[in-house]
Amino acid sequence: MSSYRYFEEYDQPVTDNLIENYSKILSGIGEEVSREGLLKTPERAAKAMQFLTSGNCQDPAEILKSAMFAEAYHDMVIIKDIELYSLCEHHILPFFGKAHVAYIPDGYIVGLSKIPRIVDVFARRLQVQERLTHDILECINNTLKPKGVAVVIEASHMCMMMRGVQKQNSVTTTSGFRGQFEAIETRNEFLKLISSDLS
């Protein structure tokens, strides 16, 4: 039986540079980089950071364009409870939660998996939640050109939970609305649907 191998591709010069820098960081906080538990930590951290910021190398608009279909559907489409994980650009600590996205088509729909994909693309960058919300909203609005778009993100921030004010139960909510979702009745319908359990 062959031994287990997990293979990922990374830019080797970038990885080598990050490994060196993570080694310096570990040494700088008083760790012994040569001890067994830390021998591969700089390499793991280098690869993890490249993965967690891989959204910088992807074009979310192209992802949407790859699965746009002409369709005469003109009612609300909602994809809710999309898990997201990102890194706060202020402390490089994680924030995580859920995104709820809706749009009202105007001649075109998009493959349902593409909405979570673009959430991931924008989340896998150094971010703030406010900009993440805006990025998702504007990408869908400018690419799909629907009658309306709505995005709500609810997230917990480790920079508030692990350090600073150390509030473990706080949740930050951000929202953005374009087109028909700027009308109170449409917005309220969206907010009611993402808050309810239809199952």
Secondary structure, DSSP 8 states (H G I E B T S, - for coil): -----------HHHHHHHHHHHHHHHHHTT--TTSGGGTTHHHHHHHHHHHHTGGGG--HHHHHHTTEEE----S-EEEEEEEEEEEETTT--EEEEEEEEEEE-SSEEE-TTHHHHHHHHHHSSEE-HHHHHHHHHHHHHHHH--SEEEEEEEEEEHHHHTSTT--TT--EEEEEEEEGGGSHHHHHHHHHHHHS---
